[in-house]
Amino acid sequence: MSLERTLTVRVERISRQTPEILAFELAHPWGRPLPSYEAGAHIDVHMPGGFSRQYSLARAPSSASARRYVIGVKRELSSRGGSASMHERVREGDLLPISAPRNTFPLREEAAHHLLLAGGIGMTPLLAMAQALAGRGAAFTLCVFARSEEHLAFADALRAPSLAPHLRLHLDQGDASQRIDLRSLLAQRAPGTHLYVCGPGGFMQAVRDAAAHWPEDALHAEYFAAPTDAGAAAGLPFTLKLAKRGITVPVAADQTAVDALHEVGIDIPVSCQQGLCGTCVVEGDGEGAEHRDFCLTGSERRHKVALCCSRAKGLELELQL
């Protein structure tokens, strides 16, 4: 597997946000500024035990935050080991390798209004978005769904004067009059409104169902894991046509396009290998691809392909490689 260049950060502070969520503040070991980013961005964190996971940056970029990244990590009992490693083995003062930030979940500059829907730990990228929007005086609404006050992460940041007027809080165990009905909320789309959603799989599906009538390019989602009903990588064999190299590469039925390219010495960076993070996205004939990713919009799929999971609709798929 190929990885992007990493940088080393020090864990400056660990704070408990909820019984299940810890916040980690990461800084350059020598106090230098960290690479810049935009709201919605995430980083790969390479942690003890050989695990690598993607975590959204939970603070809007600014000159003050350039020296520290903040991520939130929920301890998942059914996880493959990444969240357990962060919760049990990482301590303040530890050094961790991370990737530079990248953003497959950006704010859309053309939006007249931004509707941000956050479920649980899915709040992290949307909190950064809300802070960025507030900073530039943009129109937005932030709806946060949590089990209870005890399970509300980054509560102080949410209730800051700049965000409080834009916040709607839904607590499963709270006052029934304050709960948000997704179908009512999303029944009508005001002109120019863009919807952003992040959270657990069930929450994501509920939002998608309620917003099924919205234009595809007005709905933006970031998944923590591929939906359980996502298609497997296997399929029919096909050939990759590499337009810039003038060669073809065969892809077996049980092989991904990324693996086929790696076998012939063509390096394609990968990370999540589930079509979530966008690391392996390249320019290509998106119209001829069977897209299985969760990071590209409908318009992007016309000219881009996520190679870790997507395949050809027919016998050949052309890429700008």
C-alpha positions as CSV (number, residue, x, y, z in Angstrom):
1,M,0.0,0.0,0.0
2,S,1.2,3.5,-0.8
3,L,1.0,6.3,1.7
4,E,1.2,10.0,1.3
5,R,4.1,11.9,2.9
6,T,3.7,12.1,6.6
7,L,4.6,14.7,9.2
8,T,5.1,14.2,12.9
9,V,3.0,16.0,15.6
10,R,3.0,16.0,19.3
11,V,-0.1,15.3,21.3
12,E,-0.3,18.5,23.3
13,R,-3.6,17.9,25.1
14,I,-6.2,15.2,25.5
15,S,-9.6,16.2,26.9
16,R,-12.7,14.1,27.6
17,Q,-15.7,15.5,25.8
18,T,-18.3,12.7,26.5
19,P,-18.1,9.2,28.1
20,E,-17.1,7.9,24.6
21,I,-15.3,10.8,22.9
22,L,-11.8,12.3,23.5
23,A,-10.5,15.4,21.9
24,F,-6.8,15.5,20.9
25,E,-4.9,18.7,20.2
26,L,-1.9,18.1,17.9
27,A,1.0,20.5,17.4
28,H,4.3,20.6,15.6
29,P,7.0,19.2,18.0
30,W,9.1,22.4,17.6
31,G,6.2,24.8,17.7
32,R,6.1,25.5,14.0
33,P,2.9,26.2,12.0
34,L,1.2,23.1,10.7
35,P,0.1,22.9,7.0
36,S,-3.0,25.1,6.2
37,Y,-6.4,23.6,5.5
38,E,-10.0,24.5,4.8
39,A,-13.1,23.7,6.9
40,G,-14.3,20.1,6.3
41,A,-10.7,18.8,5.9
42,H,-9.4,15.6,7.5
43,I,-6.1,14.0,8.3
44,D,-4.8,10.4,8.5
45,V,-3.5,9.5,11.9
46,H,-1.0,6.6,12.1
47,M,-1.2,5.2,15.6
48,P,0.2,2.5,17.8
49,G,-0.6,-1.0,16.7
50,G,-0.1,-0.2,13.0
51,F,-3.6,1.4,12.6
52,S,-4.3,4.3,10.4
53,R,-7.6,6.2,10.5
54,Q,-9.1,9.4,9.1
55,Y,-10.3,12.1,11.5
56,S,-11.9,15.4,10.6
57,L,-10.3,18.7,11.9
58,A,-12.8,20.1,14.4
59,R,-11.7,23.7,14.4
60,A,-12.0,26.3,11.7
61,P,-8.7,27.3,10.1
62,S,-7.3,30.7,11.3
63,S,-4.0,32.2,12.2
64,A,-4.6,31.3,15.8
65,S,-5.3,27.6,15.0
66,A,-2.5,27.2,12.5
67,R,-0.2,25.8,15.2
68,R,-2.7,23.1,16.4
69,Y,-5.1,20.6,14.9
70,V,-8.0,19.4,16.9
71,I,-9.7,16.0,16.3
72,G,-12.4,14.1,18.1
73,V,-12.2,10.3,18.5
74,K,-15.2,8.2,19.6
75,R,-14.4,4.9,21.2
76,E,-16.2,2.4,19.0
77,L,-16.8,-1.0,20.7
78,S,-17.2,-2.6,17.3
79,S,-14.2,-0.9,15.7
80,R,-11.3,-2.6,14.0
81,G,-8.9,-1.3,16.7
82,G,-8.2,2.3,15.7
83,S,-10.3,4.1,18.2
84,A,-9.2,1.7,21.0
85,S,-5.6,2.5,20.1
86,M,-6.2,6.3,20.4
87,H,-8.1,5.9,23.7
88,E,-5.9,3.4,25.4
89,R,-2.4,3.8,24.1
90,V,-2.0,7.5,23.1
91,R,-0.9,9.9,25.8
92,E,-0.1,13.6,26.1
93,G,3.5,14.2,24.9
94,D,3.4,11.3,22.4
95,L,4.6,11.8,18.9
96,L,2.3,10.6,16.1
97,P,2.8,10.5,12.3
98,I,-0.1,12.2,10.4
99,S,-0.8,13.1,6.8
100,A,-1.2,16.6,5.6
101,P,-4.9,17.8,5.6
102,R,-7.0,17.1,2.5
103,N,-10.6,18.0,1.9
104,T,-13.2,16.0,0.0
105,F,-16.0,17.7,2.0
106,P,-15.6,21.5,1.3
107,L,-18.0,24.3,1.8
108,R,-19.6,25.3,-1.5
109,E,-18.9,29.0,-2.3
110,E,-22.0,29.2,-4.5
111,A,-24.4,28.4,-1.7
112,A,-26.8,31.1,-0.5
113,H,-27.5,29.2,2.7
114,H,-25.6,26.3,4.4
115,L,-27.6,23.7,6.3
116,L,-25.3,21.5,8.4
117,L,-26.6,18.3,10.0
118,A,-24.4,16.6,12.5
119,G,-25.0,13.3,14.1
120,G,-22.9,12.5,17.2
121,I,-19.2,12.5,16.5
122,G,-20.1,13.6,12.9
123,M,-20.2,17.1,14.4
124,T,-16.4,17.5,14.0
125,P,-16.1,18.6,10.4
126,L,-19.4,20.6,10.6
127,L,-18.2,22.4,13.7
128,A,-15.2,23.7,11.8
129,M,-17.6,24.6,8.9
130,A,-19.9,26.5,11.2
131,Q,-17.0,28.5,12.8
132,A,-15.7,29.3,9.3
133,L,-19.1,30.5,8.1
134,A,-19.7,32.5,11.2
135,G,-16.3,34.2,10.7
136,R,-17.2,35.5,7.3
137,G,-20.8,36.3,8.1
138,A,-22.4,33.7,5.9
139,A,-25.9,32.4,6.3
140,F,-26.1,28.9,7.9
141,T,-27.9,26.7,10.3
142,L,-26.2,24.0,12.4
143,C,-28.4,21.1,13.5
144,V,-26.7,18.8,16.1
145,F,-28.2,15.5,17.0
146,A,-27.0,13.8,20.2
147,R,-28.3,11.3,22.7
148,S,-28.2,13.7,25.7
149,E,-26.4,16.7,27.1
150,E,-23.8,14.2,28.5
151,H,-23.2,12.9,25.0
152,L,-22.7,16.4,23.4
153,A,-19.1,16.8,22.4
154,F,-17.4,20.2,22.0
155,A,-20.4,21.8,23.9
156,D,-18.4,25.0,24.8
157,A,-17.5,25.6,21.2
158,L,-21.1,25.1,20.1
159,R,-22.4,27.6,22.6
160,A,-19.9,30.3,21.6
161,P,-21.7,33.6,20.9
162,S,-20.8,33.4,17.2
163,L,-22.5,30.0,16.8
164,A,-25.3,30.0,19.4
165,P,-27.8,32.0,17.2
166,H,-27.4,29.5,14.4
167,L,-27.6,26.3,16.5
168,R,-30.5,23.9,16.7
169,L,-30.0,21.1,19.2
170,H,-31.8,17.8,19.1
171,L,-31.4,15.6,22.2
172,D,-33.0,12.1,22.1
173,Q,-33.5,12.3,25.8
174,G,-34.3,16.0,25.9
175,D,-37.5,18.1,25.6
176,A,-39.7,16.7,22.9
177,S,-40.6,20.2,21.7
178,Q,-37.0,20.8,20.7
179,R,-36.5,17.6,18.7
180,I,-36.0,18.0,15.0
181,D,-38.1,16.0,12.5
182,L,-35.8,15.4,9.5
183,R,-38.7,15.0,7.0
184,S,-40.2,18.3,8.0
185,L,-36.8,20.1,8.1
186,L,-35.9,18.9,4.6
187,A,-39.4,18.9,3.0
188,Q,-38.8,22.3,1.2
189,R,-35.4,23.4,-0.1
190,A,-35.0,27.1,-0.2
191,P,-33.3,28.3,-3.4
192,G,-29.5,28.2,-3.2
193,T,-29.4,26.0,0.0
194,H,-26.8,23.3,0.3
195,L,-27.0,20.5,2.7
196,Y,-24.0,18.9,4.5
197,V,-24.3,15.8,6.6
198,C,-21.9,13.7,8.7
199,G,-22.7,11.0,11.3
200,P,-23.4,7.3,11.9
201,G,-24.7,5.2,9.1
202,G,-28.3,5.1,10.2
203,F,-28.4,8.9,10.6
204,M,-26.8,9.4,7.2
205,Q,-29.4,7.2,5.6
206,A,-32.3,8.9,7.4
207,V,-31.1,12.3,6.1
208,R,-30.6,11.0,2.5
209,D,-34.1,9.5,2.6
210,A,-35.6,12.7,3.9
211,A,-33.7,14.7,1.2
212,A,-34.2,12.3,-1.7
213,H,-36.0,15.1,-3.7
214,W,-33.1,17.5,-3.3
215,P,-30.7,18.0,-6.3
216,E,-27.8,15.6,-6.0
217,D,-25.2,18.4,-6.3
218,A,-26.8,20.3,-3.3
219,L,-26.3,17.4,-0.9
220,H,-22.8,16.7,0.5
221,A,-22.0,13.8,2.8
222,E,-18.9,12.6,4.6
223,Y,-19.0,9.0,5.9
224,F,-16.9,7.5,8.7
225,A,-17.3,4.0,7.2
226,A,-18.8,2.6,4.1
227,P,-22.4,1.7,4.5
228,T,-23.0,-2.0,5.4
229,D,-24.8,-2.6,2.1
230,A,-22.0,-1.2,0.0
231,G,-20.9,-3.3,-2.9
232,A,-17.8,-5.5,-2.6
233,A,-14.7,-4.7,-4.6
234,A,-15.0,-7.8,-6.8
235,G,-16.7,-7.8,-10.1
236,L,-16.0,-8.6,-13.8
237,P,-12.5,-8.2,-15.1
238,F,-11.7,-5.1,-17.2
239,T,-8.8,-3.1,-18.6
240,L,-7.5,0.3,-17.6
241,K,-6.4,2.5,-20.5
242,L,-3.8,5.0,-19.3
243,A,-4.2,7.8,-21.8
244,K,-1.0,9.7,-20.9
245,R,1.2,6.6,-20.9
246,G,-0.4,5.0,-23.9
247,I,-0.6,1.6,-22.2
248,T,-3.3,-0.7,-20.8
249,V,-3.4,-2.6,-17.5
250,P,-5.6,-5.6,-16.9
251,V,-7.7,-5.7,-13.7
252,A,-8.8,-9.1,-12.5
253,A,-12.3,-9.9,-11.2
254,D,-11.1,-10.1,-7.6
255,Q,-8.6,-7.1,-7.8
256,T,-9.0,-3.4,-7.3
257,A,-7.8,-0.9,-9.9
258,V,-5.3,0.5,-7.4
259,D,-3.8,-3.0,-6.8
260,A,-3.5,-3.6,-10.5
261,L,-1.6,-0.4,-11.0
262,H,0.7,-1.1,-8.1
263,E,1.6,-4.4,-9.6
264,V,3.0,-2.7,-12.7
265,G,4.9,-0.1,-10.7
266,I,2.4,2.8,-11.0
267,D,2.1,4.5,-7.6
268,I,-1.4,5.6,-6.6
269,P,-1.7,6.9,-3.0
270,V,-4.4,5.2,-0.9
271,S,-5.6,5.4,2.6
272,C,-9.1,4.3,3.7
273,Q,-9.6,1.8,0.8
274,Q,-13.4,2.2,1.2
275,G,-14.0,5.1,-1.2
276,L,-14.4,7.5,1.7
277,C,-11.3,9.8,1.8
278,G,-10.6,10.7,-1.8
279,T,-6.9,9.9,-1.6
280,C,-7.0,7.7,-4.7
281,V,-9.2,9.8,-6.9
282,V,-7.9,10.5,-10.4
283,E,-9.1,12.2,-13.5
284,G,-10.7,9.9,-16.0
285,D,-13.8,8.8,-18.0
286,G,-16.2,8.9,-15.1
287,E,-19.1,8.2,-17.5
288,G,-17.6,4.7,-18.1
289,A,-17.0,3.9,-14.5
290,E,-19.1,1.9,-12.1
291,H,-18.7,4.3,-9.1
292,R,-18.6,2.7,-5.7
293,D,-17.2,5.6,-3.7
294,F,-18.8,7.9,-1.1
295,C,-16.7,11.0,-1.6
296,L,-17.5,12.3,-5.1
297,T,-20.5,14.4,-6.1
298,G,-22.6,13.5,-9.1
299,S,-20.9,16.2,-11.3
300,E,-17.4,15.1,-10.1
301,R,-18.2,11.5,-11.1
302,R,-18.4,12.6,-14.8
303,H,-14.7,13.2,-14.9
304,K,-13.2,11.5,-11.8
305,V,-12.8,8.0,-10.5
306,A,-11.9,6.6,-7.0
307,L,-9.6,3.8,-7.9
308,C,-9.7,1.9,-4.6
309,C,-13.2,0.7,-5.1
310,S,-14.7,1.7,-8.5
311,R,-14.7,-0.5,-11.6
312,A,-15.5,-0.2,-15.3
313,K,-19.1,-0.5,-16.5
314,G,-17.8,-2.3,-19.6
315,L,-14.6,-3.9,-20.7
316,E,-12.4,-0.8,-20.5
317,L,-12.0,2.4,-18.3
318,E,-9.8,5.3,-19.5
319,L,-7.8,7.3,-16.9
320,Q,-5.7,10.4,-17.3
321,L,-2.6,8.7,-16.1
